[in-house]
Amino acid sequence: MSGTGHRPERLAPAAYQSEGLSYGVAGLNVASDGAITSELVDGVSVDTKGRVNTRIADGVTLHSDGKTTTRVTDGVDVRSDGQVSVEMFGMRHSWGGKKDEKKKDSWF
């Protein structure tokens, strides 16, 4: 603790990234699959495809399909299915990851 009383800003939950490019604009994440993600409240974001992302720890996000995304280092995230996302120059490129045989929409 530095004694300054200032707490570091927590990271927003990771958007559910589809393979391809995405970019941030006006606080929103716009993905190549057409999904637009916005943070509803601190630690919870939702996209236009109905996927919910919840920060369960700083740098760790739980997605509504049960997958998790972990920030490895600044600008590099790895999802539990193996997908890697790298951010450079305001754009995020995502690739890889195991494709689901049967789609699971929710953890409920």
Biotite code that builds the C-alpha atoms (Angstrom):
import biotite.structure as struc

atoms = struc.array([
    struc.Atom([0.000, 0.000, 0.000], chain_id="A", res_id=1, res_name="MET", atom_name="CA", element="C"),
    struc.Atom([1.454, 3.346, -0.987], chain_id="A", res_id=2, res_name="SER", atom_name="CA", element="C"),
    struc.Atom([-0.358, 5.385, 1.647], chain_id="A", res_id=3, res_name="GLY", atom_name="CA", element="C"),
    struc.Atom([-1.816, 7.759, -0.950], chain_id="A", res_id=4, res_name="THR", atom_name="CA", element="C"),
    struc.Atom([-5.343, 6.460, -0.503], chain_id="A", res_id=5, res_name="GLY", atom_name="CA", element="C"),
    struc.Atom([-5.659, 6.061, -4.272], chain_id="A", res_id=6, res_name="HIS", atom_name="CA", element="C"),
    struc.Atom([-6.923, 2.708, -5.508], chain_id="A", res_id=7, res_name="ARG", atom_name="CA", element="C"),
    struc.Atom([-5.979, 1.554, -9.005], chain_id="A", res_id=8, res_name="PRO", atom_name="CA", element="C"),
    struc.Atom([-8.827, 1.503, -11.500], chain_id="A", res_id=9, res_name="GLU", atom_name="CA", element="C"),
    struc.Atom([-10.259, -1.990, -12.006], chain_id="A", res_id=10, res_name="ARG", atom_name="CA", element="C"),
    struc.Atom([-10.474, -3.483, -15.469], chain_id="A", res_id=11, res_name="LEU", atom_name="CA", element="C"),
    struc.Atom([-13.805, -3.695, -17.254], chain_id="A", res_id=12, res_name="ALA", atom_name="CA", element="C"),
    struc.Atom([-14.996, -7.237, -17.951], chain_id="A", res_id=13, res_name="PRO", atom_name="CA", element="C"),
    struc.Atom([-13.656, -8.637, -21.213], chain_id="A", res_id=14, res_name="ALA", atom_name="CA", element="C"),
    struc.Atom([-16.140, -8.594, -24.080], chain_id="A", res_id=15, res_name="ALA", atom_name="CA", element="C"),
    struc.Atom([-16.961, -11.986, -25.567], chain_id="A", res_id=16, res_name="TYR", atom_name="CA", element="C"),
    struc.Atom([-14.736, -11.869, -28.636], chain_id="A", res_id=17, res_name="GLN", atom_name="CA", element="C"),
    struc.Atom([-15.572, -13.723, -31.818], chain_id="A", res_id=18, res_name="SER", atom_name="CA", element="C"),
    struc.Atom([-12.722, -14.624, -34.124], chain_id="A", res_id=19, res_name="GLU", atom_name="CA", element="C"),
    struc.Atom([-11.639, -11.587, -36.144], chain_id="A", res_id=20, res_name="GLY", atom_name="CA", element="C"),
    struc.Atom([-11.206, -7.887, -35.446], chain_id="A", res_id=21, res_name="LEU", atom_name="CA", element="C"),
    struc.Atom([-12.987, -5.665, -32.966], chain_id="A", res_id=22, res_name="SER", atom_name="CA", element="C"),
    struc.Atom([-12.500, -2.082, -31.891], chain_id="A", res_id=23, res_name="TYR", atom_name="CA", element="C"),
    struc.Atom([-13.545, 0.275, -29.156], chain_id="A", res_id=24, res_name="GLY", atom_name="CA", element="C"),
    struc.Atom([-15.544, 3.390, -29.892], chain_id="A", res_id=25, res_name="VAL", atom_name="CA", element="C"),
    struc.Atom([-17.244, 5.724, -27.398], chain_id="A", res_id=26, res_name="ALA", atom_name="CA", element="C"),
    struc.Atom([-16.915, 3.185, -24.583], chain_id="A", res_id=27, res_name="GLY", atom_name="CA", element="C"),
    struc.Atom([-18.406, 0.340, -26.639], chain_id="A", res_id=28, res_name="LEU", atom_name="CA", element="C"),
    struc.Atom([-16.734, -2.749, -28.110], chain_id="A", res_id=29, res_name="ASN", atom_name="CA", element="C"),
    struc.Atom([-17.775, -3.383, -31.715], chain_id="A", res_id=30, res_name="VAL", atom_name="CA", element="C"),
    struc.Atom([-16.912, -6.897, -32.980], chain_id="A", res_id=31, res_name="ALA", atom_name="CA", element="C"),
    struc.Atom([-16.671, -8.282, -36.503], chain_id="A", res_id=32, res_name="SER", atom_name="CA", element="C"),
    struc.Atom([-19.668, -10.587, -35.797], chain_id="A", res_id=33, res_name="ASP", atom_name="CA", element="C"),
    struc.Atom([-21.809, -7.463, -35.332], chain_id="A", res_id=34, res_name="GLY", atom_name="CA", element="C"),
    struc.Atom([-22.043, -7.689, -31.539], chain_id="A", res_id=35, res_name="ALA", atom_name="CA", element="C"),
    struc.Atom([-21.801, -4.408, -29.643], chain_id="A", res_id=36, res_name="ILE", atom_name="CA", element="C"),
    struc.Atom([-20.803, -4.706, -25.985], chain_id="A", res_id=37, res_name="THR", atom_name="CA", element="C"),
    struc.Atom([-21.317, -2.096, -23.289], chain_id="A", res_id=38, res_name="SER", atom_name="CA", element="C"),
    struc.Atom([-20.744, -2.109, -19.539], chain_id="A", res_id=39, res_name="GLU", atom_name="CA", element="C"),
    struc.Atom([-24.093, -1.920, -17.703], chain_id="A", res_id=40, res_name="LEU", atom_name="CA", element="C"),
    struc.Atom([-22.738, -1.513, -14.180], chain_id="A", res_id=41, res_name="VAL", atom_name="CA", element="C"),
    struc.Atom([-19.263, -1.832, -12.698], chain_id="A", res_id=42, res_name="ASP", atom_name="CA", element="C"),
    struc.Atom([-18.066, -5.335, -13.520], chain_id="A", res_id=43, res_name="GLY", atom_name="CA", element="C"),
    struc.Atom([-20.957, -6.453, -15.744], chain_id="A", res_id=44, res_name="VAL", atom_name="CA", element="C"),
    struc.Atom([-21.254, -5.979, -19.496], chain_id="A", res_id=45, res_name="SER", atom_name="CA", element="C"),
    struc.Atom([-23.754, -7.279, -22.034], chain_id="A", res_id=46, res_name="VAL", atom_name="CA", element="C"),
    struc.Atom([-23.747, -7.409, -25.810], chain_id="A", res_id=47, res_name="ASP", atom_name="CA", element="C"),
    struc.Atom([-26.438, -7.130, -28.465], chain_id="A", res_id=48, res_name="THR", atom_name="CA", element="C"),
    struc.Atom([-26.445, -10.939, -28.867], chain_id="A", res_id=49, res_name="LYS", atom_name="CA", element="C"),
    struc.Atom([-27.511, -11.346, -25.220], chain_id="A", res_id=50, res_name="GLY", atom_name="CA", element="C"),
    struc.Atom([-24.156, -12.538, -23.860], chain_id="A", res_id=51, res_name="ARG", atom_name="CA", element="C"),
    struc.Atom([-23.332, -11.377, -20.326], chain_id="A", res_id=52, res_name="VAL", atom_name="CA", element="C"),
    struc.Atom([-19.753, -10.893, -19.097], chain_id="A", res_id=53, res_name="ASN", atom_name="CA", element="C"),
    struc.Atom([-18.994, -10.607, -15.370], chain_id="A", res_id=54, res_name="THR", atom_name="CA", element="C"),
    struc.Atom([-15.684, -9.623, -13.785], chain_id="A", res_id=55, res_name="ARG", atom_name="CA", element="C"),
    struc.Atom([-15.042, -12.233, -11.078], chain_id="A", res_id=56, res_name="ILE", atom_name="CA", element="C"),
    struc.Atom([-11.569, -10.889, -10.222], chain_id="A", res_id=57, res_name="ALA", atom_name="CA", element="C"),
    struc.Atom([-9.451, -8.101, -11.652], chain_id="A", res_id=58, res_name="ASP", atom_name="CA", element="C"),
    struc.Atom([-8.359, -9.376, -15.071], chain_id="A", res_id=59, res_name="GLY", atom_name="CA", element="C"),
    struc.Atom([-10.663, -12.443, -15.007], chain_id="A", res_id=60, res_name="VAL", atom_name="CA", element="C"),
    struc.Atom([-14.072, -12.470, -16.726], chain_id="A", res_id=61, res_name="THR", atom_name="CA", element="C"),
    struc.Atom([-16.784, -15.149, -16.583], chain_id="A", res_id=62, res_name="LEU", atom_name="CA", element="C"),
    struc.Atom([-18.950, -15.270, -19.721], chain_id="A", res_id=63, res_name="HIS", atom_name="CA", element="C"),
    struc.Atom([-22.567, -16.453, -19.776], chain_id="A", res_id=64, res_name="SER", atom_name="CA", element="C"),
    struc.Atom([-21.554, -19.588, -21.734], chain_id="A", res_id=65, res_name="ASP", atom_name="CA", element="C"),
    struc.Atom([-19.322, -20.673, -18.828], chain_id="A", res_id=66, res_name="GLY", atom_name="CA", element="C"),
    struc.Atom([-16.004, -19.763, -20.469], chain_id="A", res_id=67, res_name="LYS", atom_name="CA", element="C"),
    struc.Atom([-13.532, -17.458, -18.740], chain_id="A", res_id=68, res_name="THR", atom_name="CA", element="C"),
    struc.Atom([-11.113, -14.885, -20.136], chain_id="A", res_id=69, res_name="THR", atom_name="CA", element="C"),
    struc.Atom([-7.890, -14.052, -18.298], chain_id="A", res_id=70, res_name="THR", atom_name="CA", element="C"),
    struc.Atom([-5.664, -11.053, -18.944], chain_id="A", res_id=71, res_name="ARG", atom_name="CA", element="C"),
    struc.Atom([-2.129, -12.426, -19.357], chain_id="A", res_id=72, res_name="VAL", atom_name="CA", element="C"),
    struc.Atom([-0.460, -9.042, -19.768], chain_id="A", res_id=73, res_name="THR", atom_name="CA", element="C"),
    struc.Atom([-1.507, -5.586, -20.920], chain_id="A", res_id=74, res_name="ASP", atom_name="CA", element="C"),
    struc.Atom([-3.302, -6.059, -24.248], chain_id="A", res_id=75, res_name="GLY", atom_name="CA", element="C"),
    struc.Atom([-3.198, -9.885, -24.281], chain_id="A", res_id=76, res_name="VAL", atom_name="CA", element="C"),
    struc.Atom([-6.129, -12.068, -23.129], chain_id="A", res_id=77, res_name="ASP", atom_name="CA", element="C"),
    struc.Atom([-6.602, -15.843, -23.272], chain_id="A", res_id=78, res_name="VAL", atom_name="CA", element="C"),
    struc.Atom([-10.033, -17.469, -23.105], chain_id="A", res_id=79, res_name="ARG", atom_name="CA", element="C"),
    struc.Atom([-10.501, -20.868, -21.457], chain_id="A", res_id=80, res_name="SER", atom_name="CA", element="C"),
    struc.Atom([-11.205, -22.496, -24.854], chain_id="A", res_id=81, res_name="ASP", atom_name="CA", element="C"),
    struc.Atom([-7.746, -21.399, -26.054], chain_id="A", res_id=82, res_name="GLY", atom_name="CA", element="C"),
    struc.Atom([-8.716, -18.299, -28.020], chain_id="A", res_id=83, res_name="GLN", atom_name="CA", element="C"),
    struc.Atom([-6.065, -15.562, -27.877], chain_id="A", res_id=84, res_name="VAL", atom_name="CA", element="C"),
    struc.Atom([-6.874, -11.842, -28.232], chain_id="A", res_id=85, res_name="SER", atom_name="CA", element="C"),
    struc.Atom([-4.203, -9.204, -28.772], chain_id="A", res_id=86, res_name="VAL", atom_name="CA", element="C"),
    struc.Atom([-4.854, -5.457, -28.768], chain_id="A", res_id=87, res_name="GLU", atom_name="CA", element="C"),
    struc.Atom([-2.670, -3.150, -30.863], chain_id="A", res_id=88, res_name="MET", atom_name="CA", element="C"),
    struc.Atom([-3.337, 0.390, -32.077], chain_id="A", res_id=89, res_name="PHE", atom_name="CA", element="C"),
    struc.Atom([-6.891, 0.395, -30.741], chain_id="A", res_id=90, res_name="GLY", atom_name="CA", element="C"),
    struc.Atom([-7.876, -2.777, -32.600], chain_id="A", res_id=91, res_name="MET", atom_name="CA", element="C"),
    struc.Atom([-8.230, -6.237, -31.050], chain_id="A", res_id=92, res_name="ARG", atom_name="CA", element="C"),
    struc.Atom([-7.456, -9.343, -33.128], chain_id="A", res_id=93, res_name="HIS", atom_name="CA", element="C"),
    struc.Atom([-8.809, -12.667, -31.831], chain_id="A", res_id=94, res_name="SER", atom_name="CA", element="C"),
    struc.Atom([-8.028, -16.117, -33.182], chain_id="A", res_id=95, res_name="TRP", atom_name="CA", element="C"),
    struc.Atom([-8.026, -19.793, -32.295], chain_id="A", res_id=96, res_name="GLY", atom_name="CA", element="C"),
    struc.Atom([-10.020, -21.468, -29.620], chain_id="A", res_id=97, res_name="GLY", atom_name="CA", element="C"),
    struc.Atom([-11.945, -24.692, -29.612], chain_id="A", res_id=98, res_name="LYS", atom_name="CA", element="C"),
    struc.Atom([-15.210, -24.528, -31.502], chain_id="A", res_id=99, res_name="LYS", atom_name="CA", element="C"),
    struc.Atom([-18.213, -25.807, -29.531], chain_id="A", res_id=100, res_name="ASP", atom_name="CA", element="C"),
    struc.Atom([-19.909, -28.862, -31.011], chain_id="A", res_id=101, res_name="GLU", atom_name="CA", element="C"),
    struc.Atom([-23.186, -27.912, -29.365], chain_id="A", res_id=102, res_name="LYS", atom_name="CA", element="C"),
    struc.Atom([-23.881, -24.348, -28.442], chain_id="A", res_id=103, res_name="LYS", atom_name="CA", element="C"),
    struc.Atom([-24.423, -23.497, -24.785], chain_id="A", res_id=104, res_name="LYS", atom_name="CA", element="C"),
    struc.Atom([-26.152, -20.133, -24.404], chain_id="A", res_id=105, res_name="ASP", atom_name="CA", element="C"),
    struc.Atom([-26.265, -19.735, -20.651], chain_id="A", res_id=106, res_name="SER", atom_name="CA", element="C"),
    struc.Atom([-24.976, -21.123, -17.390], chain_id="A", res_id=107, res_name="TRP", atom_name="CA", element="C"),
    struc.Atom([-28.554, -21.139, -15.998], chain_id="A", res_id=108, res_name="PHE", atom_name="CA", element="C"),
])
